[in-house]
């Protein structure tokens, strides 16, 4: 059924894969979530554990996903079915693919809500830059943010708007839509972030920010777990996004080099974003800082605009910054949608446009409870599950604590123990040549990744929540 489709399969061009995959990885997880969890865990050692998690758990699983994707030229469910056929593994492994679809569906539905905020703040900052940013506006940012969240129509509208743009890109195909969009947006994102980093290096808070991020201090077990869990989310692992993108990669490309480049870029952006945010925040006198940190999850929307306008050039930089965060979010939502759409194309034989519009519409619907759970509907806002309040937090908890770690565990175990070694080695060496680290890679997949993920699952079973 799928062989026919595979022939006409779209492919990424040169650099297309690395940029699109880096676009998937780099998103709100880097610019919104990493800085605030780094802040909550007091930087320093948290960052070190995070770097180790990327290197020892993230990079090997990233490579495993692209190996599976390119070998089978299939989306996640189809990939495990195809391997069952060609290399005798059990069809039962397709649960990993199904879990990926569930995760993509769930994450996209709430991710689009938060992505919508970034687009809204772009427009808002543009307005403030033109009409003047007054002290009254600065003081009202905190309180008005609550009202913004509780505006159900606005939240739903922003969510639908963001998914509509995503649908538009994905409907245009892998090369014409995904690759073209990421090839424009990613370089812009890098350039503007570097510019912002240069500007922030001249602020009074820069050295404190550097010290905060890179000092060695105490770390709690919870902090370490959070760092490992976040490595999955930030690299888009555990749900088949990289299997899907890997299925469009040419056989001339080196997969290990691509995987390492993607991990490197993702980490670089998370560190740069934190450095920029902390430099701006630490530039404010300590006394004035305290109150702004009470809600670290909203730093990006309440604290940062205020800081921007307190610094020279902030009126220009702030809309640019929010536009850039929207770009980063868009290249991630594109990959989330592509995972599900590719299932309908590869396994069900649907046309791309039909699949994209159908899935996009379903996700918009499923996103409504998340959009309304920030104060607009008391029913959705008051729901609680395992200590997570509100529908959006609950689905985030399920995806980040269960779906992604379980999916990652499945991929590590499958590739490490079940997939024939000659097959994985062969696929890695196509386009790369001899892979000297094959044994190390296998060891990490077989022992280190399952142990680390097992630790996460055990902690979650014990009531810990990372969302
Ligand atoms: N990696 C994205 C981020 O850090 O924002 C989130 C994400 C995108 C997760 C795509 C999973 C995925 F498949």
Boltz pocket constraint, residues with backbone or C-beta under 6 A from the ligand:
constraints:
  - pocket:
      binder: B
      contacts: [[A, 24], [A, 25], [A, 26], [A, 27], [A, 28], [A, 29], [A, 30], [A, 104], [A, 107], [A, 232], [A, 233], [A, 234], [A, 235], [A, 236], [A, 237], [A, 239], [A, 241], [A, 332], [A, 333], [A, 335], [A, 336]]
      max_distance: 6.0
